[in-house]
């Protein structure tokens, strides 16, 4: 294992811990996106570029976007129920 691979593994481990420790859902979505990108970097260091590209699309873009969309939907529904709109 090279030094770059070891550093990438440590960054992924710290990123996973950061996702779990984030309490605010919006912040957690942002940290999850960064974690997905760090996983893609890890896959690149282990010479798996096809998996890295898939990880960028799914883990760094699609998943955080779906979480943010769901949070917006819940907030709007709560506003309608309270009669704010």
C-alpha positions in Angstrom: 0.0 0.0 0.0 1.3 3.4 -0.9 1.3 6.5 1.2 -1.4 8.1 -0.9 -3.7 5.1 -0.4 -3.1 5.2 3.4 -3.9 8.9 3.5 -7.1 8.4 1.4 -8.2 5.6 3.8 -7.7 7.9 6.8 -9.6 10.7 5.1 -12.5 8.3 4.3 -12.6 7.1 7.9 -12.7 10.7 9.2 -15.3 11.6 6.6 -17.6 8.8 7.6 -17.2 9.8 11.2 -18.1 13.4 10.3 -21.3 12.3 8.5 -22.4 10.4 11.6 -21.6 13.2 14.0 -23.4 15.9 11.9 -26.8 16.5 13.6 -28.4 19.1 11.2 -29.9 17.2 8.2 -28.8 19.9 5.7 -25.3 19.8 7.1 -25.3 16.1 7.0 -26.3 16.1 3.3 -23.3 18.4 2.6 -20.9 16.3 4.6 -22.2 13.1 2.9 -21.5 14.7 -0.5 -17.9 15.5 0.6 -17.6 11.9 1.9 -18.8 10.6 -1.4 -16.2 12.6 -3.2 -13.5 11.4 -0.8 -14.6 7.8 -1.6 -14.2 8.5 -5.3 -10.6 9.7 -4.6 -10.0 6.5 -2.6 -11.2 4.4 -5.5 -8.9 6.3 -7.9 -5.9 5.7 -5.6 -6.7 1.9 -5.8 -6.9 2.2 -9.6 -10.6 1.7 -10.1 -11.6 4.7 -12.2 -14.9 3.3 -13.4 -16.1 2.8 -9.8 -14.8 6.3 -8.9 -16.9 7.9 -11.7 -20.0 6.0 -10.5 -19.3 7.1 -7.0 -19.0 10.8 -8.0 -22.4 10.6 -9.7 -24.2 8.7 -7.0 -22.4 9.6 -3.8 -21.3 13.1 -4.4 -24.2 14.5 -6.5 -27.4 12.4 -6.6 -27.6 11.4 -2.9 -27.1 14.9 -1.4 -29.5 16.3 -4.0 -32.2 13.8 -3.1 -31.7 14.5 0.6 -31.9 18.3 0.1 -35.0 17.9 -2.1 -36.7 15.7 0.6 -35.9 18.3 3.3 -37.4 21.1 1.2 -40.5 19.0 0.7 -40.9 18.4 4.4 -40.4 22.0 5.3 -43.0 23.1 2.7 -45.5 20.6 4.0 -44.9 21.8 7.6 -45.5 25.4 6.5 -48.8 24.5 4.8 -49.9 22.6 7.9 -49.2 25.7 10.0 -51.0 27.9 7.6 -48.0 30.0 6.7 -48.6 29.7 2.9 
